[in-house]
Amino acid sequence: MMSNAGCWKRRLAVPAIATISLTGCAAVSSEDSRLATCPPVVEYGRELRARAAEELAGLPEGSVIVEMLSDYAVMRDQARACE
């Protein structure tokens, strides 16, 4: 008995490619492209930042959360530069 798995894969690939192509077109608004491409940067108050720094200092050495927060800081800088 022959397998027809290859036929199904091709049938599913066509709608997937079409969907990906169309979503790329919808990412930017022609009216205000800045709003569509620059995420908002949430501003945190002094007290909240101080509390976060204390909690961060209490994390164990080599904590993955420290690495993730470092990535988050880079993304925030990039979003500020985008504005």
C-alpha positions in Angstrom: 0.0 0.0 0.0 1.4 3.4 -1.0 1.6 6.3 1.4 -0.2 9.5 0.4 1.5 11.7 3.2 3.4 13.6 0.5 0.2 14.8 -1.1 -1.2 16.1 2.1 2.0 18.0 2.9 1.8 19.8 -0.4 -1.9 20.6 0.1 -1.2 22.1 3.5 1.9 24.0 2.4 0.0 26.2 -0.2 -2.4 27.8 2.3 0.4 28.2 4.9 2.6 30.1 2.4 -0.3 32.2 1.3 -1.2 33.1 4.9 2.4 34.0 5.7 2.7 36.2 2.6 -0.5 38.0 3.4 0.2 38.7 7.0 3.5 40.4 6.0 1.5 42.9 4.0 -0.8 43.8 7.0 2.0 44.7 9.4 2.4 48.3 8.4 -0.3 50.9 8.3 0.0 53.5 5.5 -1.4 56.2 7.8 1.1 56.1 10.6 3.8 53.4 10.1 5.6 54.4 13.4 2.6 53.2 15.4 2.7 49.9 13.6 6.4 49.3 14.0 7.4 50.8 17.3 6.1 49.1 20.5 5.2 51.3 23.4 7.7 51.6 26.2 6.2 51.3 29.7 7.7 53.7 32.1 8.2 52.4 35.7 8.3 54.6 38.8 11.3 55.0 41.0 9.8 52.9 43.8 9.0 50.0 41.5 12.5 50.1 39.9 14.1 50.1 43.4 12.0 47.1 44.4 12.9 45.3 41.2 16.6 46.0 41.8 16.3 44.5 45.4 14.6 41.4 44.1 17.2 41.1 41.3 20.0 41.3 43.8 18.4 38.4 45.8 18.5 36.0 42.8 21.0 33.2 42.9 24.3 33.4 40.9 23.8 32.4 37.3 20.0 32.8 37.4 18.4 32.6 34.0 16.0 35.5 35.0 19.0 37.8 35.1 19.8 36.9 31.4 16.2 37.4 30.4 16.0 40.8 32.0 19.2 41.8 30.2 17.5 40.9 26.9 14.4 42.9 28.0 16.6 46.0 28.7 18.0 45.8 25.2 14.5 45.5 23.7 13.4 48.5 25.7 16.4 50.5 24.4 15.5 49.5 20.8 11.9 50.5 21.3 13.0 53.9 22.6 15.3 54.4 19.7 12.4 53.5 17.3 10.2 56.3 18.6 
